[in-house]
Amino acid sequence: MEKYKIAIIGGGPAGMAAAIAIGNTINHWMKEIVLIEKTNLGEKLLLTGGGRANIANSKPIKEQLLKFNEDRNFLKHSFYSFNNEDLLNIFKLKGLKFREEENGKYFPIIGGAQTILKILKEYLNETGVEIKLNNRVESITKEDDYFIIKIKDKNDIVASKVILSTGGKSYPETGSTGDGYKIAKNFKHQISTIKPGLVPFKVNEEELQKLSGIKLEDVEVSFENCENKVRGNILISHFGLSGPAILDLSNYYNNNTAVLIDLIPSMNHYDLNMKIIDDSSSKGKISLKNYLKLHLKNRFISYFLKVIDIDENEKLGNLSKKDRLIIVNNLKQLKINVNGILSYKTAMITCGGVKTNKINPKTMESKLVPGLFFAGELIEPSGLTGGYNLQMAFSTGFLAGKSAAKSFKK
Ligand SMILES: Cc1cc2nc3c(=O)[nH]c(=O)nc-3n(C[C@H](O)[C@H](O)[C@H](O)COP(=O)(O)OP(=O)(O)OC[C@H]3O[C@@H](n4cnc5c(N)ncnc54)[C@H](O)[C@@H]3O)c2cc1C
């Protein structure tokens, strides 16, 4: 049986980060470190940011942590011990430059995700970690001080420490099919409810689907009786609603039946009502259809007025108080009934995962099984769009790697 000091299970960003951190800590031992990957290294990483890899965010760590909807405190230590600057620096050292785009998102200036992966592979080569590709770990057990790792159609291997970084369940063709949850459960770790995250909504409404391709810019979306609101763009598609604001809102989804859209978040209800009253006298001859061009996209106006059952040819000056209030109410809170979220196949992340209460946030080591470490999306916290999920994978991966390597450091 092959014996290793540390076995890393899963070669996504978290697993690769762990291997590099181990290399930085104990590079003379690297021959006894193995990274076991079911498919190829970084398959999902290659898809990130539409291939451009939104790798990190410029916001202060305090603000970054607010982008996670479970146990933000848990991530504090890993984010401070390997922050956004540390993350960019490992690539900058290899000559890659980054550009900051809207909302603090960092992207590589050239090469995108391909270059990020190429550089990570260079680091892995330099560390000398043994990499086993197309090896699927089926189960892990612990006997005395050793972990026995069963690999499909291969011989078992043995390791003193294990870093579990198998990701979630989204985009299963990349290799992330939820195997880590089963392995963690066998070690008595609890798994919180998991669901697709950063995922579009289904809307079985033909009239809306006909507007496929329309972007509603700078709107605010929310659910009824839920305090979380997300401001940004929406994209209407042939299956329903997508776009950054909708993807972020989906992380708060809890079997809600409707999405509420504030189409003009820059103006409050009162001011909007007063503006329409003022405009009714100065622009009274304009039809509602034309007047609303001030606020809404052309094709969306007809849909909007049809949904609220108001004649689009009605002149602004002739609008009754009742109809004006219906318009204002719906501009501020248009209700679109949704028929659930799409599946893991199209979800960017998995919300939920291995519960953090039994993982030491300062080391990523299991509180139940000494020598077992967790990293990346497999763990419970899930982030919004903006580079936070990759940051979490790298930060927790680095911390897990560094902590696992510590006892082997000479
Ligand atoms: C389309 C898309 C776009 C995205 N864009 C962004 C973005 O721009 N910015 C951002 O921050 N985040 C983005 N994300 C999210 C980000 O990709 C993930 O959060 C991140 O990849 C998680 O890293 P990880 O290493 O924890 O897991 P993964 O990347 O899922 O890697 C886990 C690895 O473990 C392997 N594995 C699983 N089971 C086993 C097993 N039994 N044996 C051996 N190996 C196993 C898998 O094959 C996989 O390679 C995007 C996701 C998608 C799908």
The ligand as a Tripos MOL2 file, in Angstrom:
@<TRIPOS>MOLECULE
LIG
   53    58     1     0     0
SMALL
NO_CHARGES

@<TRIPOS>ATOM
      1 C1        -20.0200   28.4980  -14.3220 C.3       1 LIG1
      2 C2        -19.3680   28.9010  -13.0410 C.ar      1 LIG1
      3 C3        -18.8020   30.1470  -12.9180 C.ar      1 LIG1
      4 C4        -18.2200   30.5410  -11.7110 C.ar      1 LIG1
      5 N1        -17.6250   31.7650  -11.6510 N.ar      1 LIG1
      6 C5        -17.0260   32.1610  -10.4900 C.ar      1 LIG1
      7 C6        -16.3140   33.3910  -10.4260 C.ar      1 LIG1
      8 O1        -16.1170   34.0800  -11.4460 O.2       1 LIG1
      9 N2        -15.8080   33.7550   -9.2070 N.ar      1 LIG1
     10 C7        -15.9390   32.9800   -8.0810 C.ar      1 LIG1
     11 O2        -15.4830   33.3730   -7.0070 O.2       1 LIG1
     12 N3        -16.5430   31.7710   -8.1470 N.ar      1 LIG1
     13 C8        -17.0710   31.3430   -9.3160 C.ar      1 LIG1
     14 N4        -17.6650   30.1090   -9.3830 N.ar      1 LIG1
     15 C9        -17.6400   29.2330   -8.1710 C.3       1 LIG1
     16 C10       -16.2620   28.5460   -8.0330 C.3       1 LIG1
     17 O3        -15.9170   27.9210   -9.2450 O.3       1 LIG1
     18 C11       -16.2820   27.5050   -6.9190 C.3       1 LIG1
     19 O4        -16.7080   28.1240   -5.7430 O.3       1 LIG1
     20 C12       -14.9060   26.8850   -6.7230 C.3       1 LIG1
     21 O5        -14.5040   26.1990   -7.8770 O.3       1 LIG1
     22 C13       -14.8980   25.9340   -5.5350 C.3       1 LIG1
     23 O6        -13.6270   25.3730   -5.4310 O.3       1 LIG1
     24 P1        -13.4100   23.9610   -4.7170 P.3       1 LIG1
     25 O7        -11.9820   23.6100   -4.9460 O.co2     1 LIG1
     26 O8        -13.9210   23.9980   -3.3520 O.co2     1 LIG1
     27 O9        -14.3530   22.9520   -5.5190 O.3       1 LIG1
     28 P2        -14.3420   22.4980   -7.0500 P.3       1 LIG1
     29 O10       -13.8190   23.5500   -7.9210 O.co2     1 LIG1
     30 O11       -15.7060   21.9860   -7.3000 O.co2     1 LIG1
     31 O12       -13.2950   21.3040   -7.0740 O.3       1 LIG1
     32 C14       -13.5540   20.0920   -6.4220 C.3       1 LIG1
     33 C15       -12.7190   19.0150   -7.1090 C.3       1 LIG1
     34 O13       -12.8350   17.7940   -6.3780 O.3       1 LIG1
     35 C16       -12.9000   16.7270   -7.2900 C.3       1 LIG1
     36 N5        -13.5730   15.5960   -6.6600 N.ar      1 LIG1
     37 C17       -14.8790   15.4870   -6.2940 C.ar      1 LIG1
     38 N6        -15.1360   14.2830   -5.7760 N.ar      1 LIG1
     39 C18       -13.9710   13.6010   -5.7980 C.ar      1 LIG1
     40 C19       -13.5970   12.2910   -5.4040 C.ar      1 LIG1
     41 N7        -14.4910   11.4300   -4.9060 N.pl3     1 LIG1
     42 N8        -12.3130   11.8830   -5.5930 N.ar      1 LIG1
     43 C20       -11.3900   12.7410   -6.1130 C.ar      1 LIG1
     44 N9        -11.6830   13.9910   -6.5090 N.ar      1 LIG1
     45 C21       -12.9650   14.4210   -6.3480 C.ar      1 LIG1
     46 C22       -13.6860   17.2840   -8.4580 C.3       1 LIG1
     47 O14       -13.4590   16.5480   -9.6440 O.3       1 LIG1
     48 C23       -13.1920   18.7270   -8.5360 C.3       1 LIG1
     49 O15       -12.1150   18.8510   -9.4090 O.3       1 LIG1
     50 C24       -18.2190   29.6700  -10.5890 C.ar      1 LIG1
     51 C25       -18.7870   28.4010  -10.7270 C.ar      1 LIG1
     52 C26       -19.3380   28.0140  -11.9370 C.ar      1 LIG1
     53 C27       -19.9100   26.6260  -12.0510 C.3       1 LIG1
@<TRIPOS>BOND
     1     1     2 1
     2     2     3 ar
     3     2    52 ar
     4     3     4 ar
     5     4     5 ar
     6     4    50 ar
     7     5     6 ar
     8     6     7 ar
     9     6    13 1
    10     7     8 2
    11     7     9 ar
    12     9    10 ar
    13    10    11 2
    14    10    12 ar
    15    12    13 ar
    16    13    14 ar
    17    14    15 1
    18    14    50 ar
    19    15    16 1
    20    16    17 1
    21    16    18 1
    22    18    19 1
    23    18    20 1
    24    20    21 1
    25    20    22 1
    26    22    23 1
    27    23    24 1
    28    24    25 2
    29    24    26 1
    30    24    27 1
    31    27    28 1
    32    28    29 2
    33    28    30 1
    34    28    31 1
    35    31    32 1
    36    32    33 1
    37    33    34 1
    38    33    48 1
    39    34    35 1
    40    35    36 1
    41    35    46 1
    42    36    37 ar
    43    36    45 ar
    44    37    38 ar
    45    38    39 ar
    46    39    40 ar
    47    39    45 ar
    48    40    41 1
    49    40    42 ar
    50    42    43 ar
    51    43    44 ar
    52    44    45 ar
    53    46    47 1
    54    46    48 1
    55    48    49 1
    56    50    51 ar
    57    51    52 ar
    58    52    53 1
@<TRIPOS>SUBSTRUCTURE
     1 LIG1         1 GROUP 0 **** ****
